[in-house]
Amino acid sequence: MNKKYWLLIVVLLSGCTAIGTMQFERHYGKSEVKERAVEVLPPGAIDYWSEVKPVLEKRCVVCHGCYDASCQLKLSSIEGIDRGATSDVVYATRLKAASPTRIFEDAHSTAEWREKGFYSVLNERADTVEANRQAGVMYQMLTLKEKNPLPDGQQLPASFDLSLSRKQSCTQDDTFSTFARKHPLWGMPYALPGLPENEQKVLKQWLEQGALYTLRPPLLPQYTAQIKRWEGFFNGDSLKEQLTSRYLFEHLYFAHLYFPELNQRRFFTLVRSTTPPGEPIQLIATRRPYDAPGVERVYYRIQPVLHSIVTKTHMPYRLDEQRMQRWQTLFVDAAYDVTSLPSYAPEFASNPFITFDVMPVHSRYQFLLDEAQFTIMAFIKGTVCRGQVALNVIQDNFWVFFANPDPRRLDIVEGFMARREESLDLPASLIDIYRPIKHWKIYKKQQQGLMEDQDAYLAEHLPKNAINLSIVWDGDGVNDNAGLTIFRHFDSATVEKGLLGHKPKTAWLIGFNLLERIHYLLVAGYDVFGNGGHQLLTRMYMDFLRMEAEAAFLQLLPESARIRERKLWYQGVDDEDIDGYLTLPVFEKQSVPAIDYKSHDEKRELFDLLALRLKAVLSTKHQMSAIKSVQVRKELERLHLLQGKPVALMPEVAFVQINKATGDEYVSLIANRAYSNMTSIFKEQENRLPEDDTLSVLPGFIGAYPNILFQVSADEVGDFVDEIGSLESQSDYRHLLDVYGVRRTDSDFWNVSDAFHRAYRERYPLTSGILDFNRLENR
């Protein structure tokens, strides 16, 4: 078509849009930010806190609770609702870093969010009931679903795009009629059944009344007393206390802090402020927790979590007297001197081995180990809601062990670190990375040099029989963080205490400097709003760290087993491409593990020996013994034997409700996808080995993103297991769903969802949150 005709069409369409906006304004007035908070609700008004919020949490936050919510519409707080939506996408490959849009951090009023490009989903025009309806996107979305419920059928039609990278349709009030004509089935909740009548009525009435709400009540005195005490600890005046608080903040800024002697469902966060305790918090909002605060003195303050708790970002962390005394001993009373505070310059602040080098390694490592599950979980949850950049570098199922914090061994580690601080540098000092391959080559050379130096240093300083089971931390006989299991679910993952599921293909052994680097690479230094180069380089660098953890574990095996396992873990990869990261040739030549292996399957034997060493502390919460019914347990255990095609047809995560007269049981089915290796950035699926897929059956709830919900009566469990075991095709899987599944299209979906959430909260009152339904499948 002629270029001038294209231009004419664009002009005409723009003109039509402008005319439509003008007509909308004539009917309902111009858009202006409204103040919705009131001291007292008018008579007969719907109360947000007791009536609206519970409905939103059950029906809306399951999809609108984090950065990956469509149009960044976060319905998990009244502030998020008032903020509204934007067409800007957080999870995108972009040339330049985006401006952060963190609720409660990057803007502090609805007007400020409007300046950042967010538009209202509530009526901001004339103060009339009609305007509240017609000029409110949220009201219109609910009405659209009411008028156009899901079509009949078990599967949604192709017009519903359920992919995580789907194109967003972020309609505003004056364009909603066009959106509705184009997508009549896309009302809220999207691709799920409409709300129960009574809940729909509550939401619509609240919106018709102007979406008013009363202010939050002040904190109860017992909370303010705890906060005062802890803020006193975090804001000591000595240089040692200030450095300690900086270290703690950079590792806890994303934690949901709680006071166990009070309500364990009331959470708080640690923030940086320009104001001292006793004054209103003036938040220091920076892209990364170690960025320059812009003030001479930073104060660390505690403020309430104001949004609903969603599982995918919920990381509770206990604050009590025992914790305070522990930190006092590790950091404040420890024998070291701080003569000056470290710089916030990016090249220094992004490297914890420079910033905190005066602090004892033993203290820092012990701090990380005390809550090792939290430490590891941070790179999976942390400050992101979707983690494939970090996660497509790891296997689907593996165990994690930790090096023993023996002071003698840590002295060797500290000596090595003192010589190689520059080689422990991370790609976190840059915001925009435009030539990631160039940077990767630099870090590749740096990592090779680090491994070579580490090889020589260990060979010089460790005796030949240094490698034995005692180098693995046993939790000091009391800490159940000593052995962890990681389950990856494609672009999300779960970290659980204990050695769960099948004996895995790979395992990690992590020491202090590796644990700290993972944190500063994937948590403190990772920017979800960063550019494509930053995200790509982060993923490539994590390759090095994974191999380092695997190499450490392999040191526990005899030479022949090490070689065999390396080939198994890196099928199809040339030895010369990985030997520099997975081997310590000088040290390995002189070192023989002092472990008395008795079989030719040394890895399996090693796993058994480690399980025995950690037996006193291993969590049993998700062991099969937790299933009360012996018969149900016996039937479900057959699923552990499955491999290949049936498992490949199963979803990543399935939750199963087993109905029994004496009380329902809940289990999770986790599909473990097998890969030849995890070195490919863009061709992950080409490395798939579906014939090696396995299925883990775990009592309770594992994962934040269920793909399907099953309901099975106790006397049908055997048939259910048989059906899964006989899966050969998508048709077979659909039949499984026909009999036992609760699809996203099921008319009873919300009642079933309520039952699962209720059971989740009852079983895990501290760690549970609202599940995420963005990954519910459509099969």
N, C-alpha and C positions, 0 to 999 in steps of 0.2 A: 504494500500500500504506500502511496506517495507520502513523504514525510510531512507535508503541510496538512494532509488529512488527519494524520495521527495527532498533530498539534491541535487541530480544530476539535477533535474528540476530547482531548485532555481539557481544553478550555471549557467546552460545554459541560463536561462532567463536574469540573470544579465549580462552574457557575450553578449547576443544579444543587450541589452540596451546600453552597453558600445560601441559596434560596431556601433550601430545606431548613437550615439552621435559623434563618431569619423568621420563617413561619413558626418554628418551634418556640422561638423567643417571644413572638407576639402572643402565642397561646399561654405560655407558662412563665414568661419573664426571663431576665438574664441570669446566668449562673453566678452565684456568689457563695463563698464558704459560709456555712451556718454553724452556730454554736448549739450543740445538741445536749450538752451536759446541763442538768438542772439540779437544784437542791432538793426539790420535792416534785414527784410526778403529779400531773393533773389527775383528778378523780377518774377512775375507769381505765387509766392508761396501762398498757402492757409493760411489765417490768423486764428490762433487759437481763438482769443478773439471775433472776429466779425462773424466768419463763423462756426467754429467747436464747440465752447462752447455752443452756443444755441441749436445745434442738440443734443449734449450729455445731456443737461439738460432736453430736451423734451423726449428723447428716452432711455437714459441709466441710468441717475441718479435715475429714478423712481424705479430701482432695485439695483443700486450700489451707495448708498449714506451714508452708515453707517456701524457699526461693523457687522451687519447681512448680508451684501453683500456677495455673493458667493465668496469664496477664498479671502475674505477681499479686493477685488478689488474695491477701491473707485474712481469713475470717476467724482467726484464732484469738483475736482481741478486738475490743470496741475501737481501739485506735487503728487497727488494720482495716476494719470495715470503713471507717471514716476516711482513711487515706485513699482507699479506692484501688484503681487498677492502672496499668500502663501497658503499652505494646512493646516496651523494651524487654528483651529476653536476657535472663541471667546466664543460662546455660547455652552459650553460643560461641562459635569460633570467630573471633574478631581480631582486627589488626591492631587496635589500640584498646587499652584497658578502659572499662566502663566505670562511670561514677558509682560508688556503692549505694545501695538502696536498702540498708538494714533498718528495719522498723525499730523505733526507740533510740536509734543511734545517729543516723545521717540526716534526720529532720525531726523537729520536736513539736510541730503543729500541722494541722491539715493545710493551712495556707502555705507552709514551706514545702509540703509535698506537691501542691499544685504547681509551685515554681519549678519543681523537678520533673514535671510532665505527667504526674498522676491525675487521673480524672475521677470524679465521684461516681459511685454506684448507688448512692442515695440521692434523693431530690435536693438540689441546691438552688432551686428556682423559687417560684411563688409559694407562699406558705398556705397551701390549700390541700385538701384531701386528693383532689383530682391531680394536682401536680405531683404529690407524693407518689401517686400511682404511675402516671404517664411519664414523668421525668425521672423516675427511679429505675436504674438498670436492674438492680437486684429484684425489685418487685416485678418488673416485666419478665425477667428470666423465670421466676417462679410461676407466673401466670402462663408463660409460653409452654412450660412442661405440663401444667394443668390442662391446657387446651389440647396439647399434642403429647399424650403419654407414649411410652415406648411401644413400637409396633409389636403385634403378636409374633411369636416365634422365640426360639431359644437362643438364637444368635442375632446380634445386631446387624443391620445392613451395612454395606460397604461405605455408606455416607458418613458413618461414624469413624473418625480417625482416632485411634487409641494409642498411636505411637508416641513415645516420649518427645520426639523431635518434631511433632506435628506443627503445622503452621497455625499460629494463634489468630483467633478472631475476636479482637478486643473492642466490642461495640460500645458506643456511648449513647447517651439518652436521645440525642437528636438523629442518630442513625439506626436506632433499634428497629424501626419498622422495616428497613431494608434488610437488616440481619434476619429478622423473623421470617420474612418472605423467602429468603435464600436458604435458611436453615431452620425450618419449623420444628424439627425434632431435637434441636440443641438447647432446650430449656434446662434449667437447673433442678435437680442434680444432673449433670451431663452424663449420658450413657448409663444411667442408673434409674431405677424406678422412682416415680414421684413420691413426695413425702406423704406420710399418713395424714388424713384429713385434719385431725386436730392440730398437728404440728404446722401444717401449711397455713391454717387459720391464724395461729399465733404469730408466725413470721409476717404474714400479710397485714394483720392488724397493727403490729408494731411499726411497720413501714408506712402504713396509711396515716398513723398518728405522728409521723415525723421522725421516727427512730430516735426518740429521746432516751436518755439514761441518766441515772444518778451517779455522782462521783463515788469512787471507791472509798470505803471507810478507812480511817487511819490504822496503822499496824497496832496490834495489841501490845500492851506494855512488856509482856514476856519476850516478844520478838525484838522490840527496841532495845531491851536490856542485853540480849545476846549480841545484837549488831554493835552496840556501843563497846562491848567487851572485845569483840573480834576486830573492830576498827582500831581499837587501842593497840592490839597486837600488830596489825598490819602497818601502823603509822608511827613506829618508834623513830626517834630522832637520830640515833647513831648511824654512821655510815654502814655498819654491818647490818643493822635492822632494815635500812632502806634497800640495800642490795638484796637481802633475803626476800623482801616483799616484791621486788621487781622479778626475781626468779619465780616465786610462787605465782604471781599474776600471769606471767607468760606461759605457765602450764595449766592454769585454772580458769582463764577468762571465759571459757565456754561451758564451765561446769554448772550444774544445778545444785547449789549448796543447800544443805538442810541441817536443822538442829534436831537430832534424834530424840531428845527429851521432850520436844514439843511435837507439833503435827508433822509427820513424815511426808505429807503431800503438799507442804508449803515450801516453795523453793526460792532461792535468791542467787544473784550473780555478783561477781567481784568486778569492779570497774575502776578506771582511772578518773580522777577528778581534779579540778584546779582548786577545790575548796576542801578544808580540813573537816574532820568529824565534828558534828554539831551544827554545821551549816548545810543548806540545801546543796545537793550534788550538782556540780557543773561538769557534765560529762566531757571527757577528752576522747573524741571519736577519731581514730586513725585507721588507715587501711589494714595495718598489721599491728599486733600487740606490742611490738618492739619499736615501732616508729617513734620519731621524736615527738614528745608531748607538747612542745612549744612553751613550756613554763619551767621555771627553775626547780620547783619542788612539786613532785607528784604525790597525790594522796590516793590511797586505795580504799574504796568505799564499797559498801554492800547495799544492794537495792533489790526489791522484790522482782521476781519473774512475773510479768503482767500478761503473758499469753498462755493459752491452753497448752498442756504438756502433750507433745506428740512423740511417739516412740522413736522415730528416726533421728531425733536430735536430743533425746533425753539421756543425760549422763549425770546421775545423782552422785554427790560427793559429800561425805559426812564431815561436819564440824562439831567437835565436842572437846571436852577437857583433855582427853587422851591425845587427840590430834594436836592440840596446842602445845602440850608438853613434848610431844614427839618432835615437832618443828623447832621448838625452843632448844632442844638438845642437839638436833642435827645441824642447825644453822646459826643460832645466836650464841649458844654456849660453847660451840666447837672452837678449837684453838686455831684461829687464823686471824690475820689483821687486814682491815680494809682501810687503805690510806686515801683513796679517792674513788669516786663513782665512775663507772665505765661510760663511754661515749654512746650516744644514740645515732651516730653516723651509720648509714645502712651497711657499709662494708664491715663494720664491727658488730653492730647490734644484731645482724642476721646470723652471726656465728657465736653460739653459746659457749664455745670453748675458749673464745677470746673474752667475751663479756663477763663470764663468771669464772674465769680461770683461777681466781684466788680462793674460791670456795672448795672445800674438800670434795674430791670425787666420790668418796664413800658416802658423804651426806647426800649429794645429788642423786646418786644411783639408788640409795636406799629409799629416798623420797619417791622415785619413779616405781620402784618395786613394791612399795607398800600398797599401791593400788594399780598393779600392773595391767589388770583388765581395762581399767579406765584409761591408762596411758596408751595401750594398743588400740582401744576402741576409738580414741580421739581421731586417728587418721581415717577412720571409716565413718564416724559421725561428725565429731568436731564441729566446724563452722560451715559444713556443706550439707546439702540435702540429697545430693546424687553424686556418687563417688566413682564413676567408671574410670576417670583419669588415673585415680590411685589404684583402682581395683583390677583393671585388666592386666596388671603386672603380677598378680598372685594366682596361685592354684585355687580350685574351688573348695578344697578341704585340706587343712594341714594343722599340725600341732605346733605350739610355740613353747619353748623352754627358755630359761634365763641363766646367764652365767652367775655363779655363786659370788656374792659380794664380799668375799674373803679379803680382808685388808691387805694381805700379802700380795695377792694377785692384782688387786686394784692399784697397789703401788707400782707394779709393772706397767699397768695400763696408763697410769698418770705420767710415768716417766716417758712412755712412748708419745702420749699426747703433747707433752711439753716440747717434744722435738718436731711434731708434725701438725701444729695448729693450722697451718695454711692448707694442708691436704684434707682437713675436715671442713673446709669451706663448702657452702651450699649455694644453689642457684636461687636464693631467696632475697638477695640484696637488690635485685632489679625488679621494677614494676612491669615495664614493657620490654619484651625480648623479641627483636625483629629477625634475628638470625640464629634460631635455636640450634641448627646443626653445627654452626661454628662454636657455639658455647658448649654443645655436647662433646665435641672433639677435645675441648679444653678440659672438661670434667672427666672425660674418658682417660686422658693421659694422667690427670691428677689421681684418679682412682687406681690406675695401674701402678703408679709410683707409691701410693699409699700401701697397696697390697705387698709390693716388693719390700718396702721398708718394714712393714709389719712382719713379714716372713723372716727377714734377717734378725729383727729385734727379738722375736719369740725364740728363734733358734739359739740366740745368744744368752737369753735370760731364763728360759724354762728348762728344767731337767728333762731327760728323755722319757721318763715315765709320768710326766705332768698331766697327760690326758687320761682321766679316769672319771668315774661317775660322780665323784665329789665336786667336780667343776660345775655341775648343774645344781642350781639353787633348789633346795627342797622346801622353801617357804619357812625355814627355821622351825619346821614342825608344827606351825600354827597358821600360816598364811595361805589361804586357798587360791591365791593369785599365781602360784608357782607353775601351774600347767594350764595352758589355755588352748581352746579349739577355735579356729576361724572357719566359718562357712561363708563362701562367696555365693551371692545370688545374682550373677551377671554384673549389674551396676550398683548393687548394694551388698552389704555383708553383715555378719553377726559375729561377735566375739563372746564366747561363753567360757566360764570357768570349768575346768575338768578336761579330761582326754576323752572326747565324745566320738561316737560313730565308729566307722571302720578305721583300722590302722591306715594312716594316710600314705600317699606316695612320697610326699616331701615333709620336711620339718625345719623349723628355724631354731637356732640357739643365738640369743641376743645378749650382748653385753652393753655396758654403759654408753660407750661412744656411739654405737649403732642405734641404740634406743633414742638417744638425744638427737641424732641426725634425722631419724624418721620423724620425730616430733617437729623439728624446725623446717623440714622439707614439706611435709604433708599437712601440718596443722598451723603452727605459728606463721610459717612462711608461705603457705598456699593462699592464693587470692582467687576466690571463685569469680571475681569480677575482672580478673586479669586477661591479658590478650592471649591469642592462640599460641604464641611462642612460649609464653610462661607455662601454660598448661602442658604443652608438648615436652618441654625440657624437664618439667617435674616428673612426668611419666618415665622419660628415658633415664633420668637419674635414679629413680626408684628401682630400676633394673639392677643397678650396681648394689644398692642396699639389700635387695632381696638375695642376690647371689652371695653377698657377704654373710648374711644370716644362714643361708644354706651351707656355705663352706664351713662355717663354724660347727654346725651340727655334724657334717661329714667327718670332722676330725675325730669323732668318737668311734668311727668304724675303722676296721683294719684296711690296709691299702687296697686289697683286691675288691672289697665291698665298696670302697669309696669310688673306685673307677667304674664299677658296675652301676652304681646309683647315679653317678654323673651322666652316664650314657642314657640311662632310663629317663632322667629328669629333663635332659636336653636332646631328645631324639631329633635327628635331622639338622643339628647345629654342629659345625666344625669345631673340633677341640681347640684349635688355635684362637677361635673367637671368644671362648669362655674360660680357657685355662688361667688367664691372667686375673680373673675375678673369682674363680672357684677353687684355686689351688694355692698352697703355700709350699712350694717344692723343696726348699731348703729345710724348713721345719719338719715337713712330712717325711723327708728322707731319714732324719735322725730320730723321729718320735714314733713310738709304738704304743697304741692305747693300752693302758693297764686294765683291760677288761677281759675277763675269761670267757670268750665266746665258745659255745659248744655245738653250734649248728652252722650250716652253710647259708642260712637266711639271717644274716647278722642284723639287718635293720629291724626285722620283726622281733628278734631277740632283744635288741637294744630298747625298743619301745616297751617290751615287757619289763625289762630291768628298770627303766625310768618310771614306769607306772608303779612298780614296787617301791622305789625310792620315795616317790611322792604320795604314797598311799594314804598317809595320815592326814593329808591336807586336800586331796582331790575332792571336788564337789560332786555330789551324787544327785543333785536336783534333776538333771536330765538323763540319768541312767534309766534303763528299762525297768529296773527294780522299783522305780517310783510308780509304775502302773499297778494298781491294787489287784485287779482281776488276773489271776494266773492264766486263765484260758485266753483272755484278750491279749495278754503279753505274749503267750506262746504263738498265737496266730500272727501277731505283728512282727515278731522276730523273723518270720520267714521272708519278710521284705528285705532284710539285710543281705540275703543271699542273691538278690536280683542283680543283674548286670546287663548292660547293652540296651537293646531295642526298647524293652518296656520302660526302662528308666529314661531313655532319651525322649520318649513321648510324654513323660510327666513334666509338670511345670517346675519352676525353680523352687517355689515354696507353696506347700498346701497345708492348711490347718484342718484337722479332723476332730469332730465332736462325736464321741462314742456314747450313745444314750444307754444308761443303766438305771434300774429302779433304785439302786442304792446311791446314786450320784454319778453324774457324767464324768467321763475322762476326756482329756484333750491331748492330742499328739500333733507333732509337726512332721511332715514328710519333706525332706530336703534332697533335691536331686544334685548330685555331685558330677559336674561335667568334666570329662577327661580331656587333656590336651597333650600333644607331643612335647611342647615346650611353651614357655610364656614370654618369648623374646620378641614376638611380632607386635608392632604397634597398630598397624592398620589391617592385618590379615589374620586376626585372631581365629575366625571361624575355619580358616584353612588348616589350622593346627588341631582341630577337634578330632578326638578319638571316641566317637559315640559308642563303639562296641565295649569300651572300658568304663562307661558311666555306671555309677552305683547310687544306691538310695539309702539315706540315713533316716531312721525312725527314732524320734526323740520325744519323750513325754513333755508336755507343756507347750509353750509358745517360743518358737525360734524365728526371728526375723520381724521386720517392721512392715514389709510389703507382701502380704499374701496374694498369690495369683488365683487361688480358688479355695472355696470352703466346702468341706464334705460333712455330711451328717450320716452316721451309720449306727444302727442299733447293735448292742453287744452280741446278739446271736447271729448277726450278719457279718461280723468282722472277717470270718474265714472266707466267705464268698467275696467280700470286698478285696481281700488280699489276692484271691485267685484271679479276680478280674484284672487287677494291676499286673500280676505276673504273666497274664496271657495277652497283654497289649502288643499288637503287631502293626497297627495303622491308626491314622487320625480318626477313622470311623469307629474303631474299638474304643478310643479314648472318649469320643462323644457319647458312646453308649455307657461308659463308666459314669460320665456326668449325668446322663439321663436317669440313672438309677440312684446315685449317691450324691451328686454334686448340687450345689446351690449357686447357680450362675448369677451373674450381675443383672440378668434380665428377669430373675425369679420374682414373682409377685410378693413372696414372703421374705425377700432379701433383707429388708431392714430389721425385721424381727430376729432373723438369724444373726445378723451383724451385732445386734444388741446382746444376744446370748454369748457370743464369743468375747465381746468387749467386757461383759460382766465377769465372765470366768477369768479373763486375763487380769483384771483388777483384783479379784479375790485372791488369786494365786500369787501375784507379784505386786503387792500394794505400793512398794517403793519404786520399782523399776518400770512398771507398766506405763503406757501412755496411749494416745489415740493412734490406732493403726492407720496405714496409708493405703487407699484403694486405687491409686493411680495405675497400678500394675495388674489389676484384675484382668484376666484374659477373656477373650471372646471366642470360645470354641464350642 
